[in-house]
């Protein structure tokens, strides 16, 4: 007859520590611009028989090795896989418009590029938040900037994006009073990060931004419902 084994001591699991470790593994450590026209494909509950395409701005390498497409979406440069809202969009896959091929994961050549770049630019760990990479915006992305409720909205072009060592990404906007030379490029002194001056920043594709500028009634009404969920009236024209 075997001997009775002593019970294993209970292990206390710190859920918050586990969440922090999970977030750290999903932290972006390297970006690569998308220059070949690949798209994110998504679906809407309001039109279940159709699929929609949106140009991918960049690809990001996470600390866990996963490569994700990134699009300016709502309030952030967002990994495509995070789109899981039937009303605004659910991620389906990536699409190569030349071959019409639908991909479930990032194309191998982007993963190869990012992995080798991350190995080459092996930054030393630091507790201070530091800039590790800048990318120009190649899609004509615009940001609707909101401060206090009584102040006019501002519609601004996004000139670039900054990746920090904590995985955070910030959009670069221009202070019109400081523009000395054109075209404006990442690194110019007139640029600032969106959330350093504005309470809320929403991102839009170029054609949507043009509709906002033209004060298209339908676009302004949809914008008001999105930005101010309880609003029943269209907002006034934003300050450009």
C-alpha positions as CSV (number, residue, x, y, z in Angstrom):
1,X,0.0,0.0,0.0
2,X,1.4,3.3,-1.0
3,X,2.1,6.1,1.4
4,X,-0.2,9.1,1.5
5,X,1.3,12.2,-0.1
6,X,1.1,15.5,1.7
7,X,-1.3,17.9,0.0
8,X,0.4,20.6,-2.2
9,X,0.4,24.0,-0.7
10,X,-2.1,26.4,-2.2
11,X,-0.7,28.9,-4.6
12,X,-1.9,32.5,-4.5
13,X,-2.3,33.9,-7.9
14,X,-1.9,37.7,-8.2
15,X,-4.4,38.5,-11.0
16,X,-3.1,42.1,-11.4
17,X,0.4,40.8,-11.9
18,X,-0.8,38.3,-14.5
19,X,-2.6,41.1,-16.3
20,X,0.5,43.3,-16.3
21,X,2.6,40.5,-17.7
22,X,0.0,39.8,-20.4
23,X,-0.1,43.5,-21.4
24,X,3.7,43.5,-21.5
25,X,3.8,40.6,-23.9
26,X,1.5,42.5,-26.2
27,X,3.6,45.7,-26.1
28,X,4.7,46.9,-29.5
29,X,8.5,47.0,-29.8
30,X,8.9,47.8,-33.5
31,X,7.0,49.3,-36.4
32,X,7.2,49.0,-40.2
33,X,5.3,51.1,-42.7
34,X,2.9,49.4,-45.1
35,X,3.9,50.7,-48.6
36,X,2.4,48.1,-50.9
37,X,-1.3,48.8,-50.4
38,X,-2.3,45.9,-48.2
39,X,-5.7,46.4,-46.5
40,X,-7.5,45.4,-43.4
41,X,-10.9,43.7,-44.1
42,X,-13.7,44.1,-41.6
43,X,-17.5,43.5,-41.4
44,X,-20.4,45.4,-40.0
45,X,-23.5,43.9,-38.4
46,X,-25.7,46.4,-40.3
47,X,-24.5,44.9,-43.6
48,X,-23.6,41.2,-42.9
49,X,-23.4,40.3,-46.6
50,X,-20.6,42.8,-47.3
51,X,-16.9,43.2,-46.4
52,X,-15.1,46.5,-46.2
53,X,-11.5,47.4,-46.7
54,X,-9.3,49.9,-45.1
55,X,-5.6,50.7,-45.9
56,X,-3.1,49.5,-43.3
57,X,-0.8,52.2,-42.1
58,X,1.9,50.1,-40.5
59,X,2.8,46.7,-39.1
60,X,3.8,46.2,-35.5
61,X,5.9,43.6,-33.8
62,X,4.7,42.7,-30.3
63,X,7.0,41.5,-27.5
64,X,5.5,38.0,-27.7
65,X,6.6,37.8,-31.4
66,X,3.2,38.4,-33.0
67,X,3.0,40.7,-35.9
68,X,-0.2,42.8,-36.3
69,X,-1.5,45.3,-38.8
70,X,-2.2,48.8,-37.5
71,X,-4.9,51.3,-38.6
72,X,-5.9,54.7,-37.3
73,X,-9.2,53.8,-35.6
74,X,-11.3,55.8,-33.2
75,X,-8.8,57.1,-30.6
76,X,-5.6,55.2,-31.3
77,X,-3.4,53.5,-33.9
78,X,-5.1,50.2,-33.3
79,X,-4.1,46.5,-33.9
80,X,-6.6,45.2,-36.4
81,X,-7.3,42.1,-34.2
82,X,-8.7,44.4,-31.6
83,X,-11.6,45.5,-33.8
84,X,-14.5,43.5,-32.4
85,X,-17.5,45.8,-32.4
86,X,-20.4,44.7,-34.6
87,X,-21.6,48.4,-34.9
88,X,-18.2,49.9,-35.9
89,X,-16.3,47.0,-37.3
90,X,-15.2,43.4,-36.7
91,X,-11.8,42.3,-38.0
92,X,-11.9,39.6,-40.7
93,X,-8.4,39.4,-42.1
94,X,-5.8,41.1,-44.3
95,X,-6.2,41.5,-48.1
96,X,-3.7,41.9,-50.9
97,X,-5.6,44.0,-53.5
98,X,-3.4,42.8,-56.3
99,X,-3.9,39.1,-55.8
100,X,-7.3,39.4,-54.0
101,X,-5.8,36.9,-51.4
102,X,-7.3,37.1,-47.9
103,X,-4.8,36.4,-45.1
104,X,-5.6,35.5,-41.5
105,X,-2.2,36.6,-40.3
106,X,0.5,39.2,-41.3
107,X,2.4,38.3,-44.5
108,X,5.7,36.5,-43.8
109,X,7.8,39.2,-45.4
110,X,6.6,41.8,-42.9
111,X,7.3,39.5,-40.0
112,X,10.8,38.8,-41.3
113,X,11.5,42.5,-41.7
114,X,10.3,43.4,-38.2
115,X,12.0,40.6,-36.5
116,X,15.4,41.4,-38.0
117,X,14.9,45.2,-37.5
118,X,14.1,44.6,-33.8
119,X,17.1,42.4,-33.4
120,X,19.3,45.1,-35.0
121,X,17.9,48.0,-33.0
122,X,18.1,46.2,-29.6
123,X,17.3,49.1,-27.2
124,X,18.5,48.9,-23.6
125,X,15.7,48.6,-21.1
126,X,14.9,51.7,-19.1
127,X,12.2,52.8,-16.7
128,X,12.0,56.2,-18.3
129,X,9.6,56.6,-21.2
130,X,11.8,57.2,-24.3
131,X,11.2,57.5,-28.0
132,X,12.4,54.6,-30.0
133,X,10.9,55.1,-33.5
134,X,9.1,57.6,-35.7
135,X,7.0,56.9,-38.9
136,X,5.5,59.4,-41.3
137,X,1.8,59.1,-42.0
138,X,1.2,57.9,-45.5
139,X,-2.6,57.8,-45.6
140,X,-3.6,61.4,-45.1
141,X,-5.0,60.6,-41.6
142,X,-6.7,63.4,-39.8
143,X,-7.4,63.9,-36.1
144,X,-10.4,65.6,-34.6
145,X,-9.1,67.2,-31.4
146,X,-11.4,68.0,-28.5
147,X,-10.4,70.1,-25.5
148,X,-13.1,71.5,-23.1
149,X,-16.8,71.2,-24.1
150,X,-17.1,74.9,-24.8
151,X,-14.1,75.2,-27.1
152,X,-14.4,74.6,-30.9
153,X,-13.2,71.3,-32.2
154,X,-10.0,71.3,-34.3
155,X,-9.5,69.1,-37.4
156,X,-5.8,68.5,-38.0
157,X,-3.7,66.5,-40.4
158,X,-1.6,63.8,-38.8
159,X,2.0,64.1,-40.0
160,X,3.5,61.1,-38.3
161,X,3.5,58.6,-35.4
162,X,5.9,58.0,-32.5
163,X,6.5,54.7,-30.8
164,X,7.8,54.7,-27.2
165,X,9.5,52.0,-25.3
166,X,6.4,51.3,-23.2
167,X,4.6,50.4,-26.4
168,X,2.6,53.6,-26.5
169,X,2.0,55.3,-29.9
170,X,1.2,59.0,-30.3
171,X,0.1,61.0,-33.4
172,X,2.2,64.0,-34.5
173,X,0.2,67.2,-35.2
174,X,1.4,70.6,-36.2
175,X,1.3,73.9,-34.3
176,X,0.5,76.3,-37.2
177,X,2.1,79.2,-35.4
178,X,5.5,77.4,-35.4
179,X,5.6,76.2,-39.0
180,X,8.7,77.6,-40.7
181,X,9.3,75.2,-43.6
182,X,7.2,72.9,-45.7
183,X,6.6,70.1,-46.3
184,X,6.3,69.2,-42.7
185,X,8.3,66.1,-41.8
186,X,8.6,64.0,-38.6
187,X,11.2,65.7,-36.4
188,X,10.2,69.3,-37.3
189,X,10.0,71.6,-34.2
190,X,6.4,72.6,-35.1
191,X,5.1,69.1,-34.3
192,X,3.7,67.9,-31.0
193,X,2.0,64.7,-29.8
194,X,-1.8,64.8,-29.9
195,X,-2.6,63.9,-26.3
196,X,0.0,66.4,-24.9
197,X,-2.4,69.2,-25.8
198,X,-5.9,67.7,-26.4
199,X,-8.2,65.9,-24.0
200,X,-9.6,63.6,-26.7
201,X,-8.3,62.8,-30.2
202,X,-10.3,60.9,-32.8
203,X,-8.8,59.6,-36.0
204,X,-10.4,59.6,-39.5
205,X,-9.5,58.7,-43.0
206,X,-8.9,61.5,-45.4
207,X,-12.2,61.2,-47.2
208,X,-14.1,61.4,-43.9
209,X,-12.1,64.4,-42.9
210,X,-13.0,66.1,-46.2
211,X,-16.7,65.5,-45.5
212,X,-16.3,67.0,-42.0
213,X,-14.7,70.1,-43.6
214,X,-17.5,70.4,-46.1
215,X,-20.0,70.2,-43.1
216,X,-21.8,67.2,-44.6
217,X,-24.9,66.9,-42.5
218,X,-25.0,63.1,-42.3
219,X,-21.3,62.9,-41.4
220,X,-21.6,65.6,-38.7
221,X,-24.6,63.8,-37.2
222,X,-22.8,60.5,-37.1
223,X,-19.8,62.2,-35.7
224,X,-21.8,63.8,-32.9
225,X,-23.4,60.4,-32.0
226,X,-20.0,58.8,-31.8
227,X,-18.1,61.5,-29.9
228,X,-21.1,62.5,-27.7
229,X,-23.2,59.3,-27.3
230,X,-26.2,61.1,-25.7
231,X,-26.2,63.9,-28.3
232,X,-29.3,64.2,-30.6
233,X,-28.1,67.2,-32.6
234,X,-25.3,67.7,-35.1
235,X,-22.2,69.5,-33.9
236,X,-21.1,72.8,-35.4
237,X,-18.2,72.9,-37.8
238,X,-14.9,72.2,-36.2
239,X,-12.1,74.8,-36.2
240,X,-9.5,73.9,-38.8
